[in-house]
Amino acid sequence: MSEFDVGGRLRAIREDKGLSQRELAQRSGVTNGLVSLIERNKTSPSITSLRKILEILEMTLAEFFDSDTPSEPGKFVFRHSELTEINPGRIYRSGGAALDALSLKRAGKSGQTNLLLLYESYEPGADTGAEAYAHEGEEGGFVIEGELLLTVGETTELLRAGDAYLFDSRLPHRFRNVAKARCVVVSAATPPTF
């Protein structure tokens, strides 16, 4: 599976819409520096920040991350190498070395089904964003490995391998790995948000 070029995709869409980086940043409520860093693939946006930017571009997360490759009719098995990376989150260390921090891999293509199925990997320190986010639907998942700090509304819980969660996604929520080991989660949401 080739790595998704978040920066190149954002730049192409922004330019197609006739917006400058500064104008996109102002309209979406993020800094101009953040838009610039994303477009140069020097940082990965949080899900919250990317949603704000894409709202101005009148695009969903699913539309942003979907390739032009059509899905195969009748395909129902997806090997790990075929999963679509929809959030190649990275932490950049001094010297420019990148560490994969948050990986969300979707089975199938957007619009293929009314269910979003994700394989999520959170490295130590990975976070879906400083701000909680909300969207229509419900989501749930199982922690397969490690620990995950989950905040839903005003409540925060630490989940360990074997624990599960299920909640109304209209409530603001945030996922964080505050442990020293990787966390793996298999989750589902309906309707699909990516």
Secondary structure, DSSP 4 states (H G I P E B T S, - for coil): -PPP-HHHHHHHHHHHTT--HHHHHHHHTS-HHHHHHHHTTSS---HHHHHHHHHHTT--HHHHH--SPPPPTT-----GGGSEES--EEEEPTTS-EEEEEEEEESS-TTS-S-EEEEEEE-TT-BS-SS-B--SSEEEEEEEESEEEEEETTEEEEEETT-EEEEETTS-EEEE--SSS-EEEEEEEES---
